[in-house]
Amino acid sequence: MNICFLIGKIISEIKYDFVIGNKKYFNKEKITVARFNIELLNKSKISIIAYNSIADFCYQKLDKNYNIFIEGLINTVGNIEIKNIKII
């Protein structure tokens, strides 16, 4: 398992999209996606992606320059997929 914990500041606008597919390839017909970048304490920049209810939370509650704590997974293209997020 590739679990990671990150603390950083949101440095980009949150991009919110819908993905519509068929049930053969997705568990659901509609998927919401939120994407944004954060800067860690050591000035590294990381791409973040969230799906469904977590994406909805990110779009509604987060904004640029918020400090956040993320528990997530590193996906195959190197983005962090959020499993849990908190505003700090």
mmCIF file as gemmi writes it, N, C-alpha and C atoms, coordinates in Angstrom:
data_model
loop_
_atom_site.group_PDB
_atom_site.id
_atom_site.type_symbol
_atom_site.label_atom_id
_atom_site.label_alt_id
_atom_site.label_comp_id
_atom_site.label_asym_id
_atom_site.label_entity_id
_atom_site.label_seq_id
_atom_site.pdbx_PDB_ins_code
_atom_site.Cartn_x
_atom_site.Cartn_y
_atom_site.Cartn_z
_atom_site.occupancy
_atom_site.B_iso_or_equiv
_atom_site.pdbx_formal_charge
_atom_site.auth_seq_id
_atom_site.auth_asym_id
_atom_site.pdbx_PDB_model_num
ATOM 1 N N . MET Axp A 1 ? 0.842 -1.167 0 1 0 ? 1 A 1
ATOM 2 C CA . MET Axp A 1 ? 0 0 0 1 0 ? 1 A 1
ATOM 3 C C . MET Axp A 1 ? 0.892 1.237 0 1 0 ? 1 A 1
ATOM 4 N N . ASN Axp A 2 ? 0.519 2.25 -0.743 1 0 ? 2 A 1
ATOM 5 C CA . ASN Axp A 2 ? 1.334 3.449 -0.894 1 0 ? 2 A 1
ATOM 6 C C . ASN Axp A 2 ? 0.681 4.667 -0.245 1 0 ? 2 A 1
ATOM 7 N N . ILE Axp A 3 ? 0.348 4.581 0.995 1 0 ? 3 A 1
ATOM 8 C CA . ILE Axp A 3 ? -0.339 5.669 1.693 1 0 ? 3 A 1
ATOM 9 C C . ILE Axp A 3 ? 0.653 6.799 1.982 1 0 ? 3 A 1
ATOM 10 N N . CYS Axp A 4 ? 0.167 8.034 1.894 1 0 ? 4 A 1
ATOM 11 C CA . CYS Axp A 4 ? 1.027 9.173 2.199 1 0 ? 4 A 1
ATOM 12 C C . CYS Axp A 4 ? 0.245 10.203 3.001 1 0 ? 4 A 1
ATOM 13 N N . PHE Axp A 5 ? 0.971 11.009 3.764 1 0 ? 5 A 1
ATOM 14 C CA . PHE Axp A 5 ? 0.402 12.087 4.562 1 0 ? 5 A 1
ATOM 15 C C . PHE Axp A 5 ? 1.133 13.365 4.185 1 0 ? 5 A 1
ATOM 16 N N . LEU Axp A 6 ? 0.379 14.413 3.828 1 0 ? 6 A 1
ATOM 17 C CA . LEU Axp A 6 ? 0.981 15.66 3.376 1 0 ? 6 A 1
ATOM 18 C C . LEU Axp A 6 ? 0.349 16.852 4.088 1 0 ? 6 A 1
ATOM 19 N N . ILE Axp A 7 ? 1.166 17.863 4.351 1 0 ? 7 A 1
ATOM 20 C CA . ILE Axp A 7 ? 0.687 19.148 4.838 1 0 ? 7 A 1
ATOM 21 C C . ILE Axp A 7 ? 1.207 20.189 3.867 1 0 ? 7 A 1
ATOM 22 N N . GLY Axp A 8 ? 0.302 21.035 3.385 1 0 ? 8 A 1
ATOM 23 C CA . GLY Axp A 8 ? 0.73 22.05 2.439 1 0 ? 8 A 1
ATOM 24 C C . GLY Axp A 8 ? -0.308 23.13 2.252 1 0 ? 8 A 1
ATOM 25 N N . LYS Axp A 9 ? 0.033 24.089 1.394 1 0 ? 9 A 1
ATOM 26 C CA . LYS Axp A 9 ? -0.834 25.215 1.091 1 0 ? 9 A 1
ATOM 27 C C . LYS Axp A 9 ? -1.305 25.092 -0.359 1 0 ? 9 A 1
ATOM 28 N N . ILE Axp A 10 ? -2.601 25.315 -0.581 1 0 ? 10 A 1
ATOM 29 C CA . ILE Axp A 10 ? -3.156 25.257 -1.935 1 0 ? 10 A 1
ATOM 30 C C . ILE Axp A 10 ? -2.625 26.451 -2.716 1 0 ? 10 A 1
ATOM 31 N N . ILE Axp A 11 ? -2.011 26.186 -3.885 1 0 ? 11 A 1
ATOM 32 C CA . ILE Axp A 11 ? -1.399 27.258 -4.675 1 0 ? 11 A 1
ATOM 33 C C . ILE Axp A 11 ? -2.075 27.465 -6.026 1 0 ? 11 A 1
ATOM 34 N N . SER Axp A 12 ? -3.134 26.725 -6.304 1 0 ? 12 A 1
ATOM 35 C CA . SER Axp A 12 ? -3.842 26.904 -7.575 1 0 ? 12 A 1
ATOM 36 C C . SER Axp A 12 ? -5.345 26.921 -7.319 1 0 ? 12 A 1
ATOM 37 N N . GLU Axp A 13 ? -6.079 27.389 -8.302 1 0 ? 13 A 1
ATOM 38 C CA . GLU Axp A 13 ? -7.536 27.333 -8.22 1 0 ? 13 A 1
ATOM 39 C C . GLU Axp A 13 ? -7.965 25.865 -8.315 1 0 ? 13 A 1
ATOM 40 N N . ILE Axp A 14 ? -9.079 25.534 -7.698 1 0 ? 14 A 1
ATOM 41 C CA . ILE Axp A 14 ? -9.58 24.162 -7.738 1 0 ? 14 A 1
ATOM 42 C C . ILE Axp A 14 ? -10.408 23.987 -9.003 1 0 ? 14 A 1
ATOM 43 N N . LYS Axp A 15 ? -10.007 23.031 -9.834 1 0 ? 15 A 1
ATOM 44 C CA . LYS Axp A 15 ? -10.718 22.74 -11.078 1 0 ? 15 A 1
ATOM 45 C C . LYS Axp A 15 ? -11.688 21.593 -10.812 1 0 ? 15 A 1
ATOM 46 N N . TYR Axp A 16 ? -12.936 21.821 -11.115 1 0 ? 16 A 1
ATOM 47 C CA . TYR Axp A 16 ? -13.996 20.861 -10.802 1 0 ? 16 A 1
ATOM 48 C C . TYR Axp A 16 ? -14.634 20.401 -12.104 1 0 ? 16 A 1
ATOM 49 N N . ASP Axp A 17 ? -14.707 19.092 -12.335 1 0 ? 17 A 1
ATOM 50 C CA . ASP Axp A 17 ? -15.234 18.534 -13.578 1 0 ? 17 A 1
ATOM 51 C C . ASP Axp A 17 ? -16.14 17.346 -13.286 1 0 ? 17 A 1
ATOM 52 N N . PHE Axp A 18 ? -16.941 17.015 -14.296 1 0 ? 18 A 1
ATOM 53 C CA . PHE Axp A 18 ? -17.755 15.807 -14.286 1 0 ? 18 A 1
ATOM 54 C C . PHE Axp A 18 ? -17.232 14.859 -15.35 1 0 ? 18 A 1
ATOM 55 N N . VAL Axp A 19 ? -17.178 13.587 -15.019 1 0 ? 19 A 1
ATOM 56 C CA . VAL Axp A 19 ? -16.833 12.552 -15.989 1 0 ? 19 A 1
ATOM 57 C C . VAL Axp A 19 ? -18.059 11.664 -16.114 1 0 ? 19 A 1
ATOM 58 N N . ILE Axp A 20 ? -18.536 11.508 -17.32 1 0 ? 20 A 1
ATOM 59 C CA . ILE Axp A 20 ? -19.703 10.661 -17.546 1 0 ? 20 A 1
ATOM 60 C C . ILE Axp A 20 ? -19.251 9.464 -18.371 1 0 ? 20 A 1
ATOM 61 N N . GLY Axp A 21 ? -19.47 8.295 -17.828 1 0 ? 21 A 1
ATOM 62 C CA . GLY Axp A 21 ? -19.074 7.079 -18.503 1 0 ? 21 A 1
ATOM 63 C C . GLY Axp A 21 ? -20.166 6.048 -18.39 1 0 ? 21 A 1
ATOM 64 N N . ASN Axp A 22 ? -19.842 4.854 -18.797 1 0 ? 22 A 1
ATOM 65 C CA . ASN Axp A 22 ? -20.845 3.801 -18.649 1 0 ? 22 A 1
ATOM 66 C C . ASN Axp A 22 ? -20.447 2.879 -17.505 1 0 ? 22 A 1
ATOM 67 N N . LYS Axp A 23 ? -21.385 2.118 -17.035 1 0 ? 23 A 1
ATOM 68 C CA . LYS Axp A 23 ? -21.156 1.274 -15.864 1 0 ? 23 A 1
ATOM 69 C C . LYS Axp A 23 ? -20.205 0.117 -16.132 1 0 ? 23 A 1
ATOM 70 N N . LYS Axp A 24 ? -19.906 -0.143 -17.389 1 0 ? 24 A 1
ATOM 71 C CA . LYS Axp A 24 ? -18.967 -1.214 -17.71 1 0 ? 24 A 1
ATOM 72 C C . LYS Axp A 24 ? -17.561 -0.844 -17.222 1 0 ? 24 A 1
ATOM 73 N N . TYR Axp A 25 ? -17.19 0.446 -17.311 1 0 ? 25 A 1
ATOM 74 C CA . TYR Axp A 25 ? -15.847 0.875 -16.944 1 0 ? 25 A 1
ATOM 75 C C . TYR Axp A 25 ? -15.777 1.596 -15.605 1 0 ? 25 A 1
ATOM 76 N N . PHE Axp A 26 ? -16.89 2.129 -15.132 1 0 ? 26 A 1
ATOM 77 C CA . PHE Axp A 26 ? -16.928 2.843 -13.867 1 0 ? 26 A 1
ATOM 78 C C . PHE Axp A 26 ? -17.975 2.217 -12.966 1 0 ? 26 A 1
ATOM 79 N N . ASN Axp A 27 ? -17.789 2.356 -11.652 1 0 ? 27 A 1
ATOM 80 C CA . ASN Axp A 27 ? -18.794 1.872 -10.71 1 0 ? 27 A 1
ATOM 81 C C . ASN Axp A 27 ? -20.053 2.722 -10.772 1 0 ? 27 A 1
ATOM 82 N N . LYS Axp A 28 ? -19.891 3.976 -11.111 1 0 ? 28 A 1
ATOM 83 C CA . LYS Axp A 28 ? -21.015 4.891 -11.186 1 0 ? 28 A 1
ATOM 84 C C . LYS Axp A 28 ? -21.083 5.464 -12.592 1 0 ? 28 A 1
ATOM 85 N N . GLU Axp A 29 ? -22.231 6.009 -12.932 1 0 ? 29 A 1
ATOM 86 C CA . GLU Axp A 29 ? -22.382 6.624 -14.241 1 0 ? 29 A 1
ATOM 87 C C . GLU Axp A 29 ? -21.746 8.002 -14.283 1 0 ? 29 A 1
ATOM 88 N N . LYS Axp A 30 ? -21.874 8.781 -13.202 1 0 ? 30 A 1
ATOM 89 C CA . LYS Axp A 30 ? -21.305 10.119 -13.134 1 0 ? 30 A 1
ATOM 90 C C . LYS Axp A 30 ? -20.249 10.166 -12.036 1 0 ? 30 A 1
ATOM 91 N N . ILE Axp A 31 ? -19.125 10.753 -12.348 1 0 ? 31 A 1
ATOM 92 C CA . ILE Axp A 31 ? -18.043 10.898 -11.386 1 0 ? 31 A 1
ATOM 93 C C . ILE Axp A 31 ? -17.643 12.366 -11.356 1 0 ? 31 A 1
ATOM 94 N N . THR Axp A 32 ? -17.526 12.946 -10.165 1 0 ? 32 A 1
ATOM 95 C CA . THR Axp A 32 ? -17.028 14.314 -10.046 1 0 ? 32 A 1
ATOM 96 C C . THR Axp A 32 ? -15.546 14.263 -9.694 1 0 ? 32 A 1
ATOM 97 N N . VAL Axp A 33 ? -14.8 15.205 -10.249 1 0 ? 33 A 1
ATOM 98 C CA . VAL Axp A 33 ? -13.351 15.236 -10.072 1 0 ? 33 A 1
ATOM 99 C C . VAL Axp A 33 ? -12.924 16.658 -9.725 1 0 ? 33 A 1
ATOM 100 N N . ALA Axp A 34 ? -12.09 16.801 -8.704 1 0 ? 34 A 1
ATOM 101 C CA . ALA Axp A 34 ? -11.484 18.086 -8.351 1 0 ? 34 A 1
ATOM 102 C C . ALA Axp A 34 ? -9.974 17.924 -8.445 1 0 ? 34 A 1
ATOM 103 N N . ARG Axp A 35 ? -9.317 18.908 -9.059 1 0 ? 35 A 1
ATOM 104 C CA . ARG Axp A 35 ? -7.853 18.886 -9.204 1 0 ? 35 A 1
ATOM 105 C C . ARG Axp A 35 ? -7.289 20.217 -8.741 1 0 ? 35 A 1
ATOM 106 N N . PHE Axp A 36 ? -6.166 20.157 -8.033 1 0 ? 36 A 1
ATOM 107 C CA . PHE Axp A 36 ? -5.465 21.368 -7.626 1 0 ? 36 A 1
ATOM 108 C C . PHE Axp A 36 ? -4.035 21.008 -7.24 1 0 ? 36 A 1
ATOM 109 N N . ASN Axp A 37 ? -3.216 22.031 -7.02 1 0 ? 37 A 1
ATOM 110 C CA . ASN Axp A 37 ? -1.819 21.846 -6.642 1 0 ? 37 A 1
ATOM 111 C C . ASN Axp A 37 ? -1.595 22.402 -5.248 1 0 ? 37 A 1
ATOM 112 N N . ILE Axp A 38 ? -0.688 21.759 -4.513 1 0 ? 38 A 1
ATOM 113 C CA . ILE Axp A 38 ? -0.291 22.278 -3.208 1 0 ? 38 A 1
ATOM 114 C C . ILE Axp A 38 ? 1.224 22.438 -3.172 1 0 ? 38 A 1
ATOM 115 N N . GLU Axp A 39 ? 1.658 23.313 -2.273 1 0 ? 39 A 1
ATOM 116 C CA . GLU Axp A 39 ? 3.082 23.492 -2.029 1 0 ? 39 A 1
ATOM 117 C C . GLU Axp A 39 ? 3.371 23.005 -0.618 1 0 ? 39 A 1
ATOM 118 N N . LEU Axp A 40 ? 4.308 22.075 -0.495 1 0 ? 40 A 1
ATOM 119 C CA . LEU Axp A 40 ? 4.662 21.523 0.809 1 0 ? 40 A 1
ATOM 120 C C . LEU Axp A 40 ? 5.577 22.475 1.568 1 0 ? 40 A 1
ATOM 121 N N . LEU Axp A 41 ? 5.879 22.163 2.802 1 0 ? 41 A 1
ATOM 122 C CA . LEU Axp A 41 ? 6.74 23.008 3.622 1 0 ? 41 A 1
ATOM 123 C C . LEU Axp A 41 ? 8.142 23.137 3.044 1 0 ? 41 A 1
ATOM 124 N N . ASN Axp A 42 ? 8.614 22.127 2.312 1 0 ? 42 A 1
ATOM 125 C CA . ASN Axp A 42 ? 9.944 22.178 1.702 1 0 ? 42 A 1
ATOM 126 C C . ASN Axp A 42 ? 9.918 22.77 0.292 1 0 ? 42 A 1
ATOM 127 N N . LYS Axp A 43 ? 8.812 23.426 -0.081 1 0 ? 43 A 1
ATOM 128 C CA . LYS Axp A 43 ? 8.602 24.126 -1.353 1 0 ? 43 A 1
ATOM 129 C C . LYS Axp A 43 ? 8.379 23.194 -2.55 1 0 ? 43 A 1
ATOM 130 N N . SER Axp A 44 ? 8.218 21.894 -2.324 1 0 ? 44 A 1
ATOM 131 C CA . SER Axp A 44 ? 7.862 20.962 -3.401 1 0 ? 44 A 1
ATOM 132 C C . SER Axp A 44 ? 6.42 21.214 -3.81 1 0 ? 44 A 1
ATOM 133 N N . LYS Axp A 45 ? 6.141 21.046 -5.094 1 0 ? 45 A 1
ATOM 134 C CA . LYS Axp A 45 ? 4.779 21.229 -5.601 1 0 ? 45 A 1
ATOM 135 C C . LYS Axp A 45 ? 4.217 19.87 -6.002 1 0 ? 45 A 1
ATOM 136 N N . ILE Axp A 46 ? 2.995 19.577 -5.545 1 0 ? 46 A 1
ATOM 137 C CA . ILE Axp A 46 ? 2.366 18.279 -5.739 1 0 ? 46 A 1
ATOM 138 C C . ILE Axp A 46 ? 0.998 18.475 -6.373 1 0 ? 46 A 1
ATOM 139 N N . SER Axp A 47 ? 0.652 17.602 -7.342 1 0 ? 47 A 1
ATOM 140 C CA . SER Axp A 47 ? -0.685 17.606 -7.947 1 0 ? 47 A 1
ATOM 141 C C . SER Axp A 47 ? -1.606 16.712 -7.134 1 0 ? 47 A 1
ATOM 142 N N . ILE Axp A 48 ? -2.809 17.231 -6.857 1 0 ? 48 A 1
ATOM 143 C CA . ILE Axp A 48 ? -3.785 16.539 -6.029 1 0 ? 48 A 1
ATOM 144 C C . ILE Axp A 48 ? -5.039 16.287 -6.854 1 0 ? 48 A 1
ATOM 145 N N . ILE Axp A 49 ? -5.664 15.123 -6.646 1 0 ? 49 A 1
ATOM 146 C CA . ILE Axp A 49 ? -6.918 14.801 -7.318 1 0 ? 49 A 1
ATOM 147 C C . ILE Axp A 49 ? -7.875 14.184 -6.3 1 0 ? 49 A 1
ATOM 148 N N . ALA Axp A 50 ? -9.148 14.541 -6.42 1 0 ? 50 A 1
ATOM 149 C CA . ALA Axp A 50 ? -10.178 14.011 -5.522 1 0 ? 50 A 1
ATOM 150 C C . ALA Axp A 50 ? -11.376 13.586 -6.351 1 0 ? 50 A 1
ATOM 151 N N . TYR Axp A 51 ? -12.096 12.577 -5.875 1 0 ? 51 A 1
ATOM 152 C CA . TYR Axp A 51 ? -13.253 12.051 -6.592 1 0 ? 51 A 1
ATOM 153 C C . TYR Axp A 51 ? -14.51 12.119 -5.731 1 0 ? 51 A 1
ATOM 154 N N . ASN Axp A 52 ? -15.641 12.274 -6.394 1 0 ? 52 A 1
ATOM 155 C CA . ASN Axp A 52 ? -16.989 12.19 -5.829 1 0 ? 52 A 1
ATOM 156 C C . ASN Axp A 52 ? -17.187 13.068 -4.595 1 0 ? 52 A 1
ATOM 157 N N . SER Axp A 53 ? -17.538 12.524 -3.445 1 0 ? 53 A 1
ATOM 158 C CA . SER Axp A 53 ? -17.897 13.346 -2.283 1 0 ? 53 A 1
ATOM 159 C C . SER Axp A 53 ? -16.713 14.178 -1.793 1 0 ? 53 A 1
ATOM 160 N N . ILE Axp A 54 ? -15.509 13.664 -1.884 1 0 ? 54 A 1
ATOM 161 C CA . ILE Axp A 54 ? -14.335 14.441 -1.482 1 0 ? 54 A 1
ATOM 162 C C . ILE Axp A 54 ? -14.101 15.579 -2.476 1 0 ? 54 A 1
ATOM 163 N N . ALA Axp A 55 ? -14.341 15.344 -3.76 1 0 ? 55 A 1
ATOM 164 C CA . ALA Axp A 55 ? -14.239 16.406 -4.763 1 0 ? 55 A 1
ATOM 165 C C . ALA Axp A 55 ? -15.265 17.494 -4.497 1 0 ? 55 A 1
ATOM 166 N N . ASP Axp A 56 ? -16.466 17.104 -4.128 1 0 ? 56 A 1
ATOM 167 C CA . ASP Axp A 56 ? -17.504 18.078 -3.795 1 0 ? 56 A 1
ATOM 168 C C . ASP Axp A 56 ? -17.075 18.929 -2.597 1 0 ? 56 A 1
ATOM 169 N N . PHE Axp A 57 ? -16.523 18.283 -1.563 1 0 ? 57 A 1
ATOM 170 C CA . PHE Axp A 57 ? -16.037 19.009 -0.391 1 0 ? 57 A 1
ATOM 171 C C . PHE Axp A 57 ? -14.944 20.001 -0.783 1 0 ? 57 A 1
ATOM 172 N N . CYS Axp A 58 ? -13.987 19.556 -1.586 1 0 ? 58 A 1
ATOM 173 C CA . CYS Axp A 58 ? -12.884 20.421 -2.008 1 0 ? 58 A 1
ATOM 174 C C . CYS Axp A 58 ? -13.403 21.639 -2.758 1 0 ? 58 A 1
ATOM 175 N N . TYR Axp A 59 ? -14.34 21.434 -3.653 1 0 ? 59 A 1
ATOM 176 C CA . TYR Axp A 59 ? -14.872 22.546 -4.446 1 0 ? 59 A 1
ATOM 177 C C . TYR Axp A 59 ? -15.662 23.529 -3.593 1 0 ? 59 A 1
ATOM 178 N N . GLN Axp A 60 ? -16.422 23.022 -2.642 1 0 ? 60 A 1
ATOM 179 C CA . GLN Axp A 60 ? -17.281 23.877 -1.837 1 0 ? 60 A 1
ATOM 180 C C . GLN Axp A 60 ? -16.551 24.564 -0.681 1 0 ? 60 A 1
ATOM 181 N N . LYS Axp A 61 ? -15.599 23.89 -0.058 1 0 ? 61 A 1
ATOM 182 C CA . LYS Axp A 61 ? -15.018 24.382 1.192 1 0 ? 61 A 1
ATOM 183 C C . LYS Axp A 61 ? -13.596 24.915 1.082 1 0 ? 61 A 1
ATOM 184 N N . LEU Axp A 62 ? -12.844 24.54 0.044 1 0 ? 62 A 1
ATOM 185 C CA . LEU Axp A 62 ? -11.444 24.938 -0.044 1 0 ? 62 A 1
ATOM 186 C C . LEU Axp A 62 ? -11.257 26.086 -1.011 1 0 ? 62 A 1
ATOM 187 N N . ASP Axp A 63 ? -10.166 26.818 -0.824 1 0 ? 63 A 1
ATOM 188 C CA . ASP Axp A 63 ? -9.832 27.928 -1.699 1 0 ? 63 A 1
ATOM 189 C C . ASP Axp A 63 ? -8.31 28.074 -1.727 1 0 ? 63 A 1
ATOM 190 N N . LYS Axp A 64 ? -7.839 28.859 -2.663 1 0 ? 64 A 1
ATOM 191 C CA . LYS Axp A 64 ? -6.41 29.108 -2.793 1 0 ? 64 A 1
ATOM 192 C C . LYS Axp A 64 ? -5.879 29.703 -1.487 1 0 ? 64 A 1
ATOM 193 N N . ASN Axp A 65 ? -4.682 29.311 -1.106 1 0 ? 65 A 1
ATOM 194 C CA . ASN Axp A 65 ? -3.956 29.747 0.099 1 0 ? 65 A 1
ATOM 195 C C . ASN Axp A 65 ? -4.436 29.094 1.389 1 0 ? 65 A 1
ATOM 196 N N . TYR Axp A 66 ? -5.371 28.138 1.338 1 0 ? 66 A 1
ATOM 197 C CA . TYR Axp A 66 ? -5.745 27.377 2.533 1 0 ? 66 A 1
ATOM 198 C C . TYR Axp A 66 ? -4.631 26.384 2.855 1 0 ? 66 A 1
ATOM 199 N N . ASN Axp A 67 ? -4.353 26.204 4.144 1 0 ? 67 A 1
ATOM 200 C CA . ASN Axp A 67 ? -3.434 25.163 4.592 1 0 ? 67 A 1
ATOM 201 C C . ASN Axp A 67 ? -4.253 23.909 4.873 1 0 ? 67 A 1
ATOM 202 N N . ILE Axp A 68 ? -3.787 22.775 4.35 1 0 ? 68 A 1
ATOM 203 C CA . ILE Axp A 68 ? -4.545 21.532 4.466 1 0 ? 68 A 1
ATOM 204 C C . ILE Axp A 68 ? -3.642 20.37 4.862 1 0 ? 68 A 1
ATOM 205 N N . PHE Axp A 69 ? -4.278 19.359 5.439 1 0 ? 69 A 1
ATOM 206 C CA . PHE Axp A 69 ? -3.648 18.07 5.73 1 0 ? 69 A 1
ATOM 207 C C . PHE Axp A 69 ? -4.352 17.032 4.867 1 0 ? 69 A 1
ATOM 208 N N . ILE Axp A 70 ? -3.572 16.238 4.148 1 0 ? 70 A 1
ATOM 209 C CA . ILE Axp A 70 ? -4.127 15.227 3.245 1 0 ? 70 A 1
ATOM 210 C C . ILE Axp A 70 ? -3.603 13.845 3.613 1 0 ? 70 A 1
ATOM 211 N N . GLU Axp A 71 ? -4.514 12.89 3.663 1 0 ? 71 A 1
ATOM 212 C CA . GLU Axp A 71 ? -4.161 11.472 3.7 1 0 ? 71 A 1
ATOM 213 C C . GLU Axp A 71 ? -4.567 10.936 2.337 1 0 ? 71 A 1
ATOM 214 N N . GLY Axp A 72 ? -3.636 10.325 1.627 1 0 ? 72 A 1
ATOM 215 C CA . GLY Axp A 72 ? -3.971 9.881 0.28 1 0 ? 72 A 1
ATOM 216 C C . GLY Axp A 72 ? -3.11 8.751 -0.219 1 0 ? 72 A 1
ATOM 217 N N . LEU Axp A 73 ? -3.306 8.448 -1.491 1 0 ? 73 A 1
ATOM 218 C CA . LEU Axp A 73 ? -2.568 7.397 -2.184 1 0 ? 73 A 1
ATOM 219 C C . LEU Axp A 73 ? -1.869 7.994 -3.395 1 0 ? 73 A 1
ATOM 220 N N . ILE Axp A 74 ? -0.682 7.511 -3.703 1 0 ? 74 A 1
ATOM 221 C CA . ILE Axp A 74 ? 0.026 7.94 -4.902 1 0 ? 74 A 1
ATOM 222 C C . ILE Axp A 74 ? -0.473 7.077 -6.053 1 0 ? 74 A 1
ATOM 223 N N . ASN Axp A 75 ? -1.06 7.714 -7.084 1 0 ? 75 A 1
ATOM 224 C CA . ASN Axp A 75 ? -1.577 6.925 -8.199 1 0 ? 75 A 1
ATOM 225 C C . ASN Axp A 75 ? -0.493 6.678 -9.242 1 0 ? 75 A 1
ATOM 226 N N . THR Axp A 76 ? -0.834 5.991 -10.317 1 0 ? 76 A 1
ATOM 227 C CA . THR Axp A 76 ? 0.163 5.541 -11.284 1 0 ? 76 A 1
ATOM 228 C C . THR Axp A 76 ? 0.831 6.663 -12.068 1 0 ? 76 A 1
ATOM 229 N N . VAL Axp A 77 ? 0.209 7.842 -12.141 1 0 ? 77 A 1
ATOM 230 C CA . VAL Axp A 77 ? 0.826 8.959 -12.868 1 0 ? 77 A 1
ATOM 231 C C . VAL Axp A 77 ? 1.504 9.954 -11.926 1 0 ? 77 A 1
ATOM 232 N N . GLY Axp A 78 ? 1.57 9.637 -10.643 1 0 ? 78 A 1
ATOM 233 C CA . GLY Axp A 78 ? 2.283 10.461 -9.688 1 0 ? 78 A 1
ATOM 234 C C . GLY Axp A 78 ? 1.454 11.499 -8.972 1 0 ? 78 A 1
ATOM 235 N N . ASN Axp A 79 ? 0.159 11.554 -9.217 1 0 ? 79 A 1
ATOM 236 C CA . ASN Axp A 79 ? -0.724 12.452 -8.479 1 0 ? 79 A 1
ATOM 237 C C . ASN Axp A 79 ? -1.087 11.821 -7.142 1 0 ? 79 A 1
ATOM 238 N N . ILE Axp A 80 ? -1.498 12.651 -6.209 1 0 ? 80 A 1
ATOM 239 C CA . ILE Axp A 80 ? -1.978 12.157 -4.929 1 0 ? 80 A 1
ATOM 240 C C . ILE Axp A 80 ? -3.497 12.11 -4.976 1 0 ? 80 A 1
ATOM 241 N N . GLU Axp A 81 ? -4.06 10.934 -4.735 1 0 ? 81 A 1
ATOM 242 C CA . GLU Axp A 81 ? -5.513 10.76 -4.689 1 0 ? 81 A 1
ATOM 243 C C . GLU Axp A 81 ? -5.956 10.854 -3.235 1 0 ? 81 A 1
ATOM 244 N N . ILE Axp A 82 ? -6.814 11.835 -2.944 1 0 ? 82 A 1
ATOM 245 C CA . ILE Axp A 82 ? -7.219 12.114 -1.566 1 0 ? 82 A 1
ATOM 246 C C . ILE Axp A 82 ? -8.163 11.033 -1.044 1 0 ? 82 A 1
ATOM 247 N N . LYS Axp A 83 ? -7.88 10.549 0.146 1 0 ? 83 A 1
ATOM 248 C CA . LYS Axp A 83 ? -8.78 9.659 0.869 1 0 ? 83 A 1
ATOM 249 C C . LYS Axp A 83 ? -9.401 10.372 2.071 1 0 ? 83 A 1
ATOM 250 N N . ASN Axp A 84 ? -8.662 11.34 2.639 1 0 ? 84 A 1
ATOM 251 C CA . ASN Axp A 84 ? -9.146 12.124 3.77 1 0 ? 84 A 1
ATOM 252 C C . ASN Axp A 84 ? -8.468 13.477 3.72 1 0 ? 84 A 1
ATOM 253 N N . ILE Axp A 85 ? -9.194 14.55 4.051 1 0 ? 85 A 1
ATOM 254 C CA . ILE Axp A 85 ? -8.632 15.885 3.992 1 0 ? 85 A 1
ATOM 255 C C . ILE Axp A 85 ? -9.162 16.722 5.152 1 0 ? 85 A 1
ATOM 256 N N . LYS Axp A 86 ? -8.297 17.575 5.701 1 0 ? 86 A 1
ATOM 257 C CA . LYS Axp A 86 ? -8.684 18.472 6.79 1 0 ? 86 A 1
ATOM 258 C C . LYS Axp A 86 ? -8.081 19.844 6.532 1 0 ? 86 A 1
ATOM 259 N N . ILE Axp A 87 ? -8.833 20.887 6.875 1 0 ? 87 A 1
ATOM 260 C CA . ILE Axp A 87 ? -8.32 22.246 6.821 1 0 ? 87 A 1
ATOM 261 C C . ILE Axp A 87 ? -7.61 22.519 8.14 1 0 ? 87 A 1
ATOM 262 N N . ILE Axp A 88 ? -6.395 23.062 8.074 1 0 ? 88 A 1
ATOM 263 C CA . ILE Axp A 88 ? -5.656 23.357 9.307 1 0 ? 88 A 1
ATOM 264 C C . ILE Axp A 88 ? -5.37 24.846 9.417 1 0 ? 88 A 1
